[in-house]
Amino acid sequence: QNLGALLRSAHFLGAAGVLVSFKNSAPLSAATSKASAGAMEVMEVHATTNLVRTLAASRKNGWRVVGAALGRTGEAVRSSELALGGAPTILVLGNEGKGLRTLVKRECDVLVAIPGKLALELGAGGGG
């Protein structure tokens, strides 16, 4: 369901597509589609077997790679600032527990912290 929620959010925020790590991500499934509220069917979703190589190749082709870092290791940034400079941008998100792997961080042009409103972990049904 997390992948579906990510797809739904990416679509809502205007992302052109989503790239997932083939071996470290949930598979696309009926449950993912349901959680995405249809976004999976209208977005480009690609998988890579080697994220580090894919990011390196993307950078060579003019893409800006922005890594979302856990904690205070990155500069705070708003979504409107991510695409500055006109270059197409890849926003890399790590896993919830450990964040981005070291080799992935090395391929990022910049590490950022995306400030949240709440310090709680809330799913789509949380809050109240």
Secondary structure, DSSP 8 states (H G I E B T S, - for coil): -HHHHHHHHHHHTT-SEEEEETTTS----HHHHHHTTTHHHHSEEEEES-HHHHHHHHHHTT-EEEEE-STTSSEE--GGGTTTTS--EEEEE-BTTTBS-HHHHHT-SEEEE---S-SS---TT---
